[in-house]
């Protein structure tokens, strides 16, 4: 199994940030959670093994799942 790259969907005020874990730079900022999740999934699917972690409004983990080429092959 290859290295996992994780994209987080994180609340920032009334907006939602999509970014790689450990990277302070956002890939994108969204007005709604659903569009942020869709973007994180799009990014994760482009990788051999991508993970999406969605946070709650309070900052806890709502859900976490894997996507990507290796996920589809396995």
N, CA, C and O atoms as a Tripos MOL2 file, in Angstrom:
@<TRIPOS>MOLECULE
protein
  296   295    74     0     0
PROTEIN
NO_CHARGES

@<TRIPOS>ATOM
      1 N           0.8370   -1.1730    0.0000 N.3       1 UNK1
      2 CA          0.0000    0.0000    0.0000 C.3       1 UNK1
      3 C           0.8850    1.2400    0.0000 C.2       1 UNK1
      4 O           1.8870    1.2940    0.7140 O.2       1 UNK1
      5 N           0.5150    2.2350   -0.8000 N.am      2 UNK2
      6 CA          1.2920    3.4620   -0.8990 C.3       2 UNK2
      7 C           1.0180    4.4120    0.2540 C.2       2 UNK2
      8 O           0.2340    4.1260    1.1590 O.2       2 UNK2
      9 N           1.6730    5.5210    0.1900 N.am      3 UNK3
     10 CA          1.5160    6.5560    1.2110 C.3       3 UNK3
     11 C           0.1390    7.2040    1.0970 C.2       3 UNK3
     12 O          -0.3190    7.5230    0.0000 O.2       3 UNK3
     13 N          -0.5040    7.3890    2.2230 N.am      4 UNK4
     14 CA         -1.8220    8.0100    2.2650 C.3       4 UNK4
     15 C          -1.6500    9.5220    2.3240 C.2       4 UNK4
     16 O          -0.8710   10.0350    3.1270 O.2       4 UNK4
     17 N          -2.3800   10.2300    1.4700 N.am      5 UNK5
     18 CA         -2.4450   11.6840    1.5270 C.3       5 UNK5
     19 C          -3.8360   12.0340    2.0310 C.2       5 UNK5
     20 O          -4.8340   11.5940    1.4610 O.2       5 UNK5
     21 N          -3.9050   12.8200    3.0920 N.am      6 UNK6
     22 CA         -5.1770   13.1410    3.7300 C.3       6 UNK6
     23 C          -5.5850   14.5770    3.4440 C.2       6 UNK6
     24 O          -4.8040   15.5130    3.6180 O.2       6 UNK6
     25 N          -6.8230   14.7270    3.0030 N.am      7 UNK7
     26 CA         -7.4320   16.0430    2.8280 C.3       7 UNK7
     27 C          -8.4690   16.2360    3.9170 C.2       7 UNK7
     28 O          -9.3300   15.3820    4.1310 O.2       7 UNK7
     29 N          -8.3790   17.3570    4.5980 N.am      8 UNK8
     30 CA         -9.3010   17.6660    5.6860 C.3       8 UNK8
     31 C         -10.3080   18.7250    5.2430 C.2       8 UNK8
     32 O          -9.9830   19.6540    4.5030 O.2       8 UNK8
     33 N         -11.5340   18.5550    5.7180 N.am      9 UNK9
     34 CA        -12.5890   19.5460    5.5600 C.3       9 UNK9
     35 C         -12.8130   20.1270    6.9520 C.2       9 UNK9
     36 O         -13.2940   19.4450    7.8580 O.2       9 UNK9
     37 N         -12.4520   21.4040    7.1020 N.am     10 UNK10
     38 CA        -12.3610   22.0260    8.4280 C.3      10 UNK10
     39 C         -13.2050   23.3060    8.4620 C.2      10 UNK10
     40 O         -13.1370   24.1160    7.5380 O.2      10 UNK10
     41 N         -14.0020   23.4900    9.5260 N.am     11 UNK11
     42 CA        -14.7570   24.7380    9.6410 C.3      11 UNK11
     43 C         -13.8450   25.9070   10.0060 C.2      11 UNK11
     44 O         -12.9720   25.7920   10.8660 O.2      11 UNK11
     45 N         -14.0690   27.0260    9.3340 N.am     12 UNK12
     46 CA        -13.3950   28.2780    9.7030 C.3      12 UNK12
     47 C         -14.4590   29.3660    9.7060 C.2      12 UNK12
     48 O         -14.8090   29.9140    8.6610 O.2      12 UNK12
     49 N         -14.9580   29.6640   10.8740 N.am     13 UNK13
     50 CA        -16.0840   30.5860   10.9700 C.3      13 UNK13
     51 C         -17.3140   29.9470   10.3390 C.2      13 UNK13
     52 O         -17.7120   28.8420   10.7100 O.2      13 UNK13
     53 N         -17.9100   30.6490    9.3840 N.am     14 UNK14
     54 CA        -19.0870   30.1170    8.6820 C.3      14 UNK14
     55 C         -18.7050   29.4800    7.3400 C.2      14 UNK14
     56 O         -19.5790   29.1180    6.5520 O.2      14 UNK14
     57 N         -17.4280   29.3490    7.0890 N.am     15 UNK15
     58 CA        -16.9290   28.7720    5.8410 C.3      15 UNK15
     59 C         -16.2880   27.4170    6.1330 C.2      15 UNK15
     60 O         -16.1480   27.0100    7.2870 O.2      15 UNK15
     61 N         -15.8970   26.7230    5.0400 N.am     16 UNK16
     62 CA        -15.2480   25.4030    5.1520 C.3      16 UNK16
     63 C         -13.9890   25.3930    4.3140 C.2      16 UNK16
     64 O         -14.0130   25.7430    3.1340 O.2      16 UNK16
     65 N         -12.8940   24.9910    4.9260 N.am     17 UNK17
     66 CA        -11.5810   24.9470    4.2690 C.3      17 UNK17
     67 C         -11.2570   23.5120    3.8800 C.2      17 UNK17
     68 O         -11.5020   22.5790    4.6450 O.2      17 UNK17
     69 N         -10.7010   23.3460    2.6810 N.am     18 UNK18
     70 CA        -10.1750   22.0570    2.2350 C.3      18 UNK18
     71 C          -8.6720   22.2080    2.1280 C.2      18 UNK18
     72 O          -8.1760   23.1390    1.4940 O.2      18 UNK18
     73 N          -7.9450   21.2870    2.7520 N.am     19 UNK19
     74 CA         -6.4930   21.3280    2.6770 C.3      19 UNK19
     75 C          -5.8800   20.0030    3.0850 C.2      19 UNK19
     76 O          -6.5300   19.1720    3.7200 O.2      19 UNK19
     77 N          -4.6220   19.8130    2.7160 N.am     20 UNK20
     78 CA         -3.9010   18.6060    3.1120 C.3      20 UNK20
     79 C          -3.5130   18.7160    4.5790 C.2      20 UNK20
     80 O          -3.1760   19.7930    5.0700 O.2      20 UNK20
     81 N          -3.5670   17.6000    5.2560 N.am     21 UNK21
     82 CA         -3.1470   17.5490    6.6520 C.3      21 UNK21
     83 C          -1.7010   18.0270    6.7700 C.2      21 UNK21
     84 O          -0.8310   17.5820    6.0210 O.2      21 UNK21
     85 N          -1.4520   18.9200    7.7000 N.am     22 UNK22
     86 CA         -0.1110   19.4300    7.9320 C.3      22 UNK22
     87 C           0.2860   20.6080    7.0610 C.2      22 UNK22
     88 O           1.3650   21.1740    7.2340 O.2      22 UNK22
     89 N          -0.5800   20.9830    6.1210 N.am     23 UNK23
     90 CA         -0.2860   22.1050    5.2270 C.3      23 UNK23
     91 C          -1.1780   23.2790    5.6340 C.2      23 UNK23
     92 O          -2.4030   23.1680    5.5870 O.2      23 UNK23
     93 N          -0.5880   24.3790    6.0270 N.am     24 UNK24
     94 CA         -1.3800   25.5310    6.4680 C.3      24 UNK24
     95 C          -2.0830   26.2350    5.3060 C.2      24 UNK24
     96 O          -3.0300   26.9920    5.5180 O.2      24 UNK24
     97 N          -1.6240   25.9860    4.0950 N.am     25 UNK25
     98 CA         -2.2180   26.6010    2.9040 C.3      25 UNK25
     99 C          -3.4820   25.8450    2.4960 C.2      25 UNK25
    100 O          -3.4390   24.6270    2.3240 O.2      25 UNK25
    101 N          -4.5910   26.5380    2.3420 N.am     26 UNK26
    102 CA         -5.8460   25.9110    1.9180 C.3      26 UNK26
    103 C          -5.8100   25.6380    0.4240 C.2      26 UNK26
    104 O          -5.2920   26.4430   -0.3500 O.2      26 UNK26
    105 N          -6.3600   24.5060    0.0240 N.am     27 UNK27
    106 CA         -6.5950   24.2610   -1.4010 C.3      27 UNK27
    107 C          -7.7470   25.1330   -1.8690 C.2      27 UNK27
    108 O          -7.6930   25.7340   -2.9420 O.2      27 UNK27
    109 N          -8.8020   25.1940   -1.0390 N.am     28 UNK28
    110 CA         -9.9820   25.9850   -1.3870 C.3      28 UNK28
    111 C         -10.7880   26.2930   -0.1340 C.2      28 UNK28
    112 O         -10.6490   25.6360    0.8970 O.2      28 UNK28
    113 N         -11.6410   27.3170   -0.2530 N.am     29 UNK29
    114 CA        -12.5580   27.7320    0.8050 C.3      29 UNK29
    115 C         -13.9620   27.7080    0.2080 C.2      29 UNK29
    116 O         -14.1770   28.1600   -0.9170 O.2      29 UNK29
    117 N         -14.9220   27.1700    0.9790 N.am     30 UNK30
    118 CA        -16.2790   26.9940    0.4710 C.3      30 UNK30
    119 C         -17.2920   27.5790    1.4450 C.2      30 UNK30
    120 O         -17.0690   27.6170    2.6550 O.2      30 UNK30
    121 N         -18.4090   28.0330    0.8880 N.am     31 UNK31
    122 CA        -19.4760   28.5840    1.7130 C.3      31 UNK31
    123 C         -20.2920   27.4900    2.3910 C.2      31 UNK31
    124 O         -20.9110   27.7320    3.4270 O.2      31 UNK31
    125 N         -20.2990   26.2810    1.8130 N.am     32 UNK32
    126 CA        -21.0700   25.2030    2.4240 C.3      32 UNK32
    127 C         -20.2260   23.9330    2.5310 C.2      32 UNK32
    128 O         -19.2920   23.7090    1.7620 O.2      32 UNK32
    129 N         -20.5870   23.1290    3.4960 N.am     33 UNK33
    130 CA        -19.8500   21.9130    3.8160 C.3      33 UNK33
    131 C         -19.8810   20.9070    2.6580 C.2      33 UNK33
    132 O         -18.8660   20.2770    2.3620 O.2      33 UNK33
    133 N         -21.0240   20.7560    2.0120 N.am     34 UNK34
    134 CA        -21.1590   19.7690    0.9390 C.3      34 UNK34
    135 C         -20.2040   20.0410   -0.2320 C.2      34 UNK34
    136 O         -19.6110   19.1090   -0.7750 O.2      34 UNK34
    137 N         -20.0570   21.2900   -0.6150 N.am     35 UNK35
    138 CA        -19.1390   21.6000   -1.7200 C.3      35 UNK35
    139 C         -17.6890   21.3960   -1.2890 C.2      35 UNK35
    140 O         -16.8510   21.0140   -2.1060 O.2      35 UNK35
    141 N         -17.3870   21.6420   -0.0260 N.am     36 UNK36
    142 CA        -16.0340   21.3970    0.4850 C.3      36 UNK36
    143 C         -15.7270   19.9000    0.4650 C.2      36 UNK36
    144 O         -14.6320   19.4930    0.0770 O.2      36 UNK36
    145 N         -16.6910   19.0880    0.8820 N.am     37 UNK37
    146 CA        -16.5060   17.6360    0.8560 C.3      37 UNK37
    147 C         -16.3170   17.1560   -0.5790 C.2      37 UNK37
    148 O         -15.4560   16.3170   -0.8420 O.2      37 UNK37
    149 N         -17.1050   17.6730   -1.4970 N.am     38 UNK38
    150 CA        -16.9770   17.2770   -2.9100 C.3      38 UNK38
    151 C         -15.5850   17.5960   -3.4400 C.2      38 UNK38
    152 O         -15.0090   16.7990   -4.1810 O.2      38 UNK38
    153 N         -15.0420   18.7460   -3.0740 N.am     39 UNK39
    154 CA        -13.6890   19.1210   -3.5210 C.3      39 UNK39
    155 C         -12.6420   18.2020   -2.9000 C.2      39 UNK39
    156 O         -11.7290   17.7520   -3.5920 O.2      39 UNK39
    157 N         -12.7620   17.9190   -1.6080 N.am     40 UNK40
    158 CA        -11.8060   17.0270   -0.9440 C.3      40 UNK40
    159 C         -11.8420   15.6450   -1.5920 C.2      40 UNK40
    160 O         -10.7930   15.0370   -1.8010 O.2      40 UNK40
    161 N         -13.0290   15.1450   -1.9100 N.am     41 UNK41
    162 CA        -13.1610   13.8490   -2.5740 C.3      41 UNK41
    163 C         -12.5380   13.8720   -3.9660 C.2      41 UNK41
    164 O         -11.8800   12.9130   -4.3690 O.2      41 UNK41
    165 N         -12.7420   14.9560   -4.6960 N.am     42 UNK42
    166 CA        -12.1550   15.1000   -6.0340 C.3      42 UNK42
    167 C         -10.6310   15.0190   -5.9450 C.2      42 UNK42
    168 O         -10.0010   14.3210   -6.7390 O.2      42 UNK42
    169 N         -10.0480   15.7150   -5.0030 N.am     43 UNK43
    170 CA         -8.5950   15.6970   -4.8250 C.3      43 UNK43
    171 C          -8.1080   14.3080   -4.4130 C.2      43 UNK43
    172 O          -7.1120   13.8160   -4.9440 O.2      43 UNK43
    173 N          -8.8020   13.6780   -3.4740 N.am     44 UNK44
    174 CA         -8.3900   12.3580   -2.9660 C.3      44 UNK44
    175 C          -8.4620   11.2870   -4.0570 C.2      44 UNK44
    176 O          -7.6270   10.3830   -4.0850 O.2      44 UNK44
    177 N          -9.4330   11.3770   -4.9420 N.am     45 UNK45
    178 CA         -9.5920   10.3880   -6.0140 C.3      45 UNK45
    179 C          -8.4620   10.4520   -7.0430 C.2      45 UNK45
    180 O          -8.2190    9.4800   -7.7590 O.2      45 UNK45
    181 N          -7.7810   11.5740   -7.1190 N.am     46 UNK46
    182 CA         -6.6950   11.7430   -8.0840 C.3      46 UNK46
    183 C          -5.4030   11.0700   -7.6270 C.2      46 UNK46
    184 O          -4.4360   10.9990   -8.3860 O.2      46 UNK46
    185 N          -5.3850   10.5830   -6.4080 N.am     47 UNK47
    186 CA         -4.1680   10.0230   -5.8140 C.3      47 UNK47
    187 C          -4.2200    8.5000   -5.7870 C.2      47 UNK47
    188 O          -5.2950    7.9100   -5.8930 O.2      47 UNK47
    189 N          -3.0510    7.8590   -5.6440 N.am     48 UNK48
    190 CA         -3.0660    6.4080   -5.4660 C.3      48 UNK48
    191 C          -3.8900    6.0060   -4.2380 C.2      48 UNK48
    192 O          -4.6590    5.0460   -4.3010 O.2      48 UNK48
    193 N          -3.7400    6.7210   -3.1330 N.am     49 UNK49
    194 CA         -4.5410    6.4520   -1.9370 C.3      49 UNK49
    195 C          -4.7660    7.7620   -1.1910 C.2      49 UNK49
    196 O          -3.8610    8.2850   -0.5420 O.2      49 UNK49
    197 N          -5.9750    8.2770   -1.2910 N.am     50 UNK50
    198 CA         -6.3240    9.5220   -0.6270 C.3      50 UNK50
    199 C          -7.3230    9.2760    0.4830 C.2      50 UNK50
    200 O          -8.1320    8.3500    0.4130 O.2      50 UNK50
    201 N          -7.2640   10.0990    1.4920 N.am     51 UNK51
    202 CA         -8.1930   10.0110    2.6130 C.3      51 UNK51
    203 C          -8.8860   11.3530    2.7670 C.2      51 UNK51
    204 O          -8.2820   12.4080    2.5700 O.2      51 UNK51
    205 N         -10.1640   11.2980    3.1220 N.am     52 UNK52
    206 CA        -10.9320   12.5000    3.4230 C.3      52 UNK52
    207 C         -11.3360   12.4270    4.8870 C.2      52 UNK52
    208 O         -11.8990   11.4280    5.3370 O.2      52 UNK52
    209 N         -11.0450   13.4940    5.6260 N.am     53 UNK53
    210 CA        -11.4580   13.6090    7.0240 C.3      53 UNK53
    211 C         -12.3410   14.8450    7.1140 C.2      53 UNK53
    212 O         -11.9050   15.9560    6.8120 O.2      53 UNK53
    213 N         -13.5840   14.6390    7.5310 N.am     54 UNK54
    214 CA        -14.5520   15.7290    7.6520 C.3      54 UNK54
    215 C         -14.7500   16.0390    9.1270 C.2      54 UNK54
    216 O         -15.0890   15.1590    9.9180 O.2      54 UNK54
    217 N         -14.5350   17.2940    9.4860 N.am     55 UNK55
    218 CA        -14.7270   17.7120   10.8730 C.3      55 UNK55
    219 C         -16.1460   18.2270   11.0900 C.2      55 UNK55
    220 O         -16.8290   18.6430   10.1540 O.2      55 UNK55
    221 N         -16.5690   18.1880   12.3490 N.am     56 UNK56
    222 CA        -17.8460   18.7800   12.7450 C.3      56 UNK56
    223 C         -17.6590   20.2820   12.9080 C.2      56 UNK56
    224 O         -16.5400   20.7890   12.8390 O.2      56 UNK56
    225 N         -18.7570   20.9850   13.1230 N.am     57 UNK57
    226 CA        -18.6800   22.4220   13.4030 C.3      57 UNK57
    227 C         -17.8430   22.7100   14.6400 C.2      57 UNK57
    228 O         -17.2450   23.7800   14.7590 O.2      57 UNK57
    229 N         -17.8020   21.7470   15.5640 N.am     58 UNK58
    230 CA        -17.0670   21.9250   16.8150 C.3      58 UNK58
    231 C         -15.6140   21.4870   16.7050 C.2      58 UNK58
    232 O         -14.8490   21.6670   17.6520 O.2      58 UNK58
    233 N         -15.2120   20.9120   15.5630 N.am     59 UNK59
    234 CA        -13.8220   20.5260   15.3670 C.3      59 UNK59
    235 C         -13.5140   19.0560   15.5860 C.2      59 UNK59
    236 O         -12.3770   18.6350   15.3760 O.2      59 UNK59
    237 N         -14.4970   18.2610   16.0050 N.am     60 UNK60
    238 CA        -14.2940   16.8210   16.1340 C.3      60 UNK60
    239 C         -14.3820   16.1500   14.7660 C.2      60 UNK60
    240 O         -14.7380   16.7970   13.7810 O.2      60 UNK60
    241 N         -14.0650   14.8750   14.6980 N.am     61 UNK61
    242 CA        -14.1370   14.1470   13.4330 C.3      61 UNK61
    243 C         -15.5410   13.6000   13.2400 C.2      61 UNK61
    244 O         -16.0310   12.8140   14.0510 O.2      61 UNK61
    245 N         -16.1840   14.0240   12.1590 N.am     62 UNK62
    246 CA        -17.5160   13.5430   11.8080 C.3      62 UNK62
    247 C         -17.4290   12.2090   11.0770 C.2      62 UNK62
    248 O         -18.1600   11.2660   11.3790 O.2      62 UNK62
    249 N         -16.5080   12.1530   10.0980 N.am     63 UNK63
    250 CA        -16.2720   10.9020    9.3730 C.3      63 UNK63
    251 C         -14.9220   10.9650    8.6790 C.2      63 UNK63
    252 O         -14.3590   12.0330    8.4420 O.2      63 UNK63
    253 N         -14.4260    9.7700    8.3620 N.am     64 UNK64
    254 CA        -13.1330    9.6270    7.7040 C.3      64 UNK64
    255 C         -13.2160    8.4180    6.7840 C.2      64 UNK64
    256 O         -13.7090    7.3640    7.1860 O.2      64 UNK64
    257 N         -12.7320    8.5620    5.5370 N.am     65 UNK65
    258 CA        -12.8070    7.4620    4.5840 C.3      65 UNK65
    259 C         -11.7250    7.6100    3.5260 C.2      65 UNK65
    260 O         -11.1710    8.6900    3.3190 O.2      65 UNK65
    261 N         -11.4370    6.4850    2.8550 N.am     66 UNK66
    262 CA        -10.3820    6.4340    1.8500 C.3      66 UNK66
    263 C         -10.9620    6.4000    0.4430 C.2      66 UNK66
    264 O         -12.0140    5.8100    0.2000 O.2      66 UNK66
    265 N         -10.2490    7.0490   -0.4800 N.am     67 UNK67
    266 CA        -10.5790    7.0590   -1.9030 C.3      67 UNK67
    267 C          -9.2740    6.9450   -2.6800 C.2      67 UNK67
    268 O          -8.1960    7.0160   -2.0890 O.2      67 UNK67
    269 N          -9.3540    6.7710   -3.9840 N.am     68 UNK68
    270 CA         -8.1580    6.7510   -4.8140 C.3      68 UNK68
    271 C          -7.9930    5.4700   -5.5710 C.2      68 UNK68
    272 O          -8.7840    4.5390   -5.4190 O.2      68 UNK68
    273 N          -6.9590    5.4150   -6.3930 N.am     69 UNK69
    274 CA         -6.7050    4.2660   -7.2610 C.3      69 UNK69
    275 C          -6.5290    2.9700   -6.4960 C.2      69 UNK69
    276 O          -7.1100    1.9560   -6.8830 O.2      69 UNK69
    277 N          -5.7520    2.9650   -5.4290 N.am     70 UNK70
    278 CA         -5.5210    1.7360   -4.6680 C.3      70 UNK70
    279 C          -6.8000    1.2600   -3.9960 C.2      70 UNK70
    280 O          -7.0290    0.0570   -3.8770 O.2      70 UNK70
    281 N          -7.6150    2.1770   -3.5650 N.am     71 UNK71
    282 CA         -8.8860    1.8350   -2.9140 C.3      71 UNK71
    283 C          -9.7970    1.1310   -3.9180 C.2      71 UNK71
    284 O         -10.4330    0.1320   -3.5820 O.2      71 UNK71
    285 N          -9.8620    1.6440   -5.1400 N.am     72 UNK72
    286 CA        -10.7120    1.0410   -6.1690 C.3      72 UNK72
    287 C         -10.1880   -0.3260   -6.5840 C.2      72 UNK72
    288 O         -10.9730   -1.2270   -6.8790 O.2      72 UNK72
    289 N          -8.8650   -0.4880   -6.6090 N.am     73 UNK73
    290 CA         -8.2710   -1.7530   -7.0260 C.3      73 UNK73
    291 C          -8.4220   -2.8400   -5.9680 C.2      73 UNK73
    292 O          -8.4620   -4.0240   -6.3030 O.2      73 UNK73
    293 N          -8.5060   -2.4510   -4.6910 N.am     74 UNK74
    294 CA         -8.5460   -3.4080   -3.6020 C.3      74 UNK74
    295 C          -9.9150   -3.7520   -3.2480 C.2      74 UNK74
    296 O         -10.1350   -4.5530   -2.3400 O.2      74 UNK74
@<TRIPOS>BOND
     1     1     2 1
     2     2     3 1
     3     3     4 2
     4     3     5 am
     5     5     6 1
     6     6     7 1
     7     7     8 2
     8     7     9 am
     9     9    10 1
    10    10    11 1
    11    11    12 2
    12    11    13 am
    13    13    14 1
    14    14    15 1
    15    15    16 2
    16    15    17 am
    17    17    18 1
    18    18    19 1
    19    19    20 2
    20    19    21 am
    21    21    22 1
    22    22    23 1
    23    23    24 2
    24    23    25 am
    25    25    26 1
    26    26    27 1
    27    27    28 2
    28    27    29 am
    29    29    30 1
    30    30    31 1
    31    31    32 2
    32    31    33 am
    33    33    34 1
    34    34    35 1
    35    35    36 2
    36    35    37 am
    37    37    38 1
    38    38    39 1
    39    39    40 2
    40    39    41 am
    41    41    42 1
    42    42    43 1
    43    43    44 2
    44    43    45 am
    45    45    46 1
    46    46    47 1
    47    47    48 2
    48    47    49 am
    49    49    50 1
    50    50    51 1
    51    51    52 2
    52    51    53 am
    53    53    54 1
    54    54    55 1
    55    55    56 2
    56    55    57 am
    57    57    58 1
    58    58    59 1
    59    59    60 2
    60    59    61 am
    61    61    62 1
    62    62    63 1
    63    63    64 2
    64    63    65 am
    65    65    66 1
    66    66    67 1
    67    67    68 2
    68    67    69 am
    69    69    70 1
    70    70    71 1
    71    71    72 2
    72    71    73 am
    73    73    74 1
    74    74    75 1
    75    75    76 2
    76    75    77 am
    77    77    78 1
    78    78    79 1
    79    79    80 2
    80    79    81 am
    81    81    82 1
    82    82    83 1
    83    83    84 2
    84    83    85 am
    85    85    86 1
    86    86    87 1
    87    87    88 2
    88    87    89 am
    89    89    90 1
    90    90    91 1
    91    91    92 2
    92    91    93 am
    93    93    94 1
    94    94    95 1
    95    95    96 2
    96    95    97 am
    97    97    98 1
    98    98    99 1
    99    99   100 2
   100    99   101 am
   101   101   102 1
   102   102   103 1
   103   103   104 2
   104   103   105 am
   105   105   106 1
   106   106   107 1
   107   107   108 2
   108   107   109 am
   109   109   110 1
   110   110   111 1
   111   111   112 2
   112   111   113 am
   113   113   114 1
   114   114   115 1
   115   115   116 2
   116   115   117 am
   117   117   118 1
   118   118   119 1
   119   119   120 2
   120   119   121 am
   121   121   122 1
   122   122   123 1
   123   123   124 2
   124   123   125 am
   125   125   126 1
   126   126   127 1
   127   127   128 2
   128   127   129 am
   129   129   130 1
   130   130   131 1
   131   131   132 2
   132   131   133 am
   133   133   134 1
   134   134   135 1
   135   135   136 2
   136   135   137 am
   137   137   138 1
   138   138   139 1
   139   139   140 2
   140   139   141 am
   141   141   142 1
   142   142   143 1
   143   143   144 2
   144   143   145 am
   145   145   146 1
   146   146   147 1
   147   147   148 2
   148   147   149 am
   149   149   150 1
   150   150   151 1
   151   151   152 2
   152   151   153 am
   153   153   154 1
   154   154   155 1
   155   155   156 2
   156   155   157 am
   157   157   158 1
   158   158   159 1
   159   159   160 2
   160   159   161 am
   161   161   162 1
   162   162   163 1
   163   163   164 2
   164   163   165 am
   165   165   166 1
   166   166   167 1
   167   167   168 2
   168   167   169 am
   169   169   170 1
   170   170   171 1
   171   171   172 2
   172   171   173 am
   173   173   174 1
   174   174   175 1
   175   175   176 2
   176   175   177 am
   177   177   178 1
   178   178   179 1
   179   179   180 2
   180   179   181 am
   181   181   182 1
   182   182   183 1
   183   183   184 2
   184   183   185 am
   185   185   186 1
   186   186   187 1
   187   187   188 2
   188   187   189 am
   189   189   190 1
   190   190   191 1
   191   191   192 2
   192   191   193 am
   193   193   194 1
   194   194   195 1
   195   195   196 2
   196   195   197 am
   197   197   198 1
   198   198   199 1
   199   199   200 2
   200   199   201 am
   201   201   202 1
   202   202   203 1
   203   203   204 2
   204   203   205 am
   205   205   206 1
   206   206   207 1
   207   207   208 2
   208   207   209 am
   209   209   210 1
   210   210   211 1
   211   211   212 2
   212   211   213 am
   213   213   214 1
   214   214   215 1
   215   215   216 2
   216   215   217 am
   217   217   218 1
   218   218   219 1
   219   219   220 2
   220   219   221 am
   221   221   222 1
   222   222   223 1
   223   223   224 2
   224   223   225 am
   225   225   226 1
   226   226   227 1
   227   227   228 2
   228   227   229 am
   229   229   230 1
   230   230   231 1
   231   231   232 2
   232   231   233 am
   233   233   234 1
   234   234   235 1
   235   235   236 2
   236   235   237 am
   237   237   238 1
   238   238   239 1
   239   239   240 2
   240   239   241 am
   241   241   242 1
   242   242   243 1
   243   243   244 2
   244   243   245 am
   245   245   246 1
   246   246   247 1
   247   247   248 2
   248   247   249 am
   249   249   250 1
   250   250   251 1
   251   251   252 2
   252   251   253 am
   253   253   254 1
   254   254   255 1
   255   255   256 2
   256   255   257 am
   257   257   258 1
   258   258   259 1
   259   259   260 2
   260   259   261 am
   261   261   262 1
   262   262   263 1
   263   263   264 2
   264   263   265 am
   265   265   266 1
   266   266   267 1
   267   267   268 2
   268   267   269 am
   269   269   270 1
   270   270   271 1
   271   271   272 2
   272   271   273 am
   273   273   274 1
   274   274   275 1
   275   275   276 2
   276   275   277 am
   277   277   278 1
   278   278   279 1
   279   279   280 2
   280   279   281 am
   281   281   282 1
   282   282   283 1
   283   283   284 2
   284   283   285 am
   285   285   286 1
   286   286   287 1
   287   287   288 2
   288   287   289 am
   289   289   290 1
   290   290   291 1
   291   291   292 2
   292   291   293 am
   293   293   294 1
   294   294   295 1
   295   295   296 2
@<TRIPOS>SUBSTRUCTURE
     1 UNK1         2 RESIDUE 1 A UNK
     2 UNK2         6 RESIDUE 1 A UNK
     3 UNK3        10 RESIDUE 1 A UNK
     4 UNK4        14 RESIDUE 1 A UNK
     5 UNK5        18 RESIDUE 1 A UNK
     6 UNK6        22 RESIDUE 1 A UNK
     7 UNK7        26 RESIDUE 1 A UNK
     8 UNK8        30 RESIDUE 1 A UNK
     9 UNK9        34 RESIDUE 1 A UNK
    10 UNK10       38 RESIDUE 1 A UNK
    11 UNK11       42 RESIDUE 1 A UNK
    12 UNK12       46 RESIDUE 1 A UNK
    13 UNK13       50 RESIDUE 1 A UNK
    14 UNK14       54 RESIDUE 1 A UNK
    15 UNK15       58 RESIDUE 1 A UNK
    16 UNK16       62 RESIDUE 1 A UNK
    17 UNK17       66 RESIDUE 1 A UNK
    18 UNK18       70 RESIDUE 1 A UNK
    19 UNK19       74 RESIDUE 1 A UNK
    20 UNK20       78 RESIDUE 1 A UNK
    21 UNK21       82 RESIDUE 1 A UNK
    22 UNK22       86 RESIDUE 1 A UNK
    23 UNK23       90 RESIDUE 1 A UNK
    24 UNK24       94 RESIDUE 1 A UNK
    25 UNK25       98 RESIDUE 1 A UNK
    26 UNK26      102 RESIDUE 1 A UNK
    27 UNK27      106 RESIDUE 1 A UNK
    28 UNK28      110 RESIDUE 1 A UNK
    29 UNK29      114 RESIDUE 1 A UNK
    30 UNK30      118 RESIDUE 1 A UNK
    31 UNK31      122 RESIDUE 1 A UNK
    32 UNK32      126 RESIDUE 1 A UNK
    33 UNK33      130 RESIDUE 1 A UNK
    34 UNK34      134 RESIDUE 1 A UNK
    35 UNK35      138 RESIDUE 1 A UNK
    36 UNK36      142 RESIDUE 1 A UNK
    37 UNK37      146 RESIDUE 1 A UNK
    38 UNK38      150 RESIDUE 1 A UNK
    39 UNK39      154 RESIDUE 1 A UNK
    40 UNK40      158 RESIDUE 1 A UNK
    41 UNK41      162 RESIDUE 1 A UNK
    42 UNK42      166 RESIDUE 1 A UNK
    43 UNK43      170 RESIDUE 1 A UNK
    44 UNK44      174 RESIDUE 1 A UNK
    45 UNK45      178 RESIDUE 1 A UNK
    46 UNK46      182 RESIDUE 1 A UNK
    47 UNK47      186 RESIDUE 1 A UNK
    48 UNK48      190 RESIDUE 1 A UNK
    49 UNK49      194 RESIDUE 1 A UNK
    50 UNK50      198 RESIDUE 1 A UNK
    51 UNK51      202 RESIDUE 1 A UNK
    52 UNK52      206 RESIDUE 1 A UNK
    53 UNK53      210 RESIDUE 1 A UNK
    54 UNK54      214 RESIDUE 1 A UNK
    55 UNK55      218 RESIDUE 1 A UNK
    56 UNK56      222 RESIDUE 1 A UNK
    57 UNK57      226 RESIDUE 1 A UNK
    58 UNK58      230 RESIDUE 1 A UNK
    59 UNK59      234 RESIDUE 1 A UNK
    60 UNK60      238 RESIDUE 1 A UNK
    61 UNK61      242 RESIDUE 1 A UNK
    62 UNK62      246 RESIDUE 1 A UNK
    63 UNK63      250 RESIDUE 1 A UNK
    64 UNK64      254 RESIDUE 1 A UNK
    65 UNK65      258 RESIDUE 1 A UNK
    66 UNK66      262 RESIDUE 1 A UNK
    67 UNK67      266 RESIDUE 1 A UNK
    68 UNK68      270 RESIDUE 1 A UNK
    69 UNK69      274 RESIDUE 1 A UNK
    70 UNK70      278 RESIDUE 1 A UNK
    71 UNK71      282 RESIDUE 1 A UNK
    72 UNK72      286 RESIDUE 1 A UNK
    73 UNK73      290 RESIDUE 1 A UNK
    74 UNK74      294 RESIDUE 1 A UNK
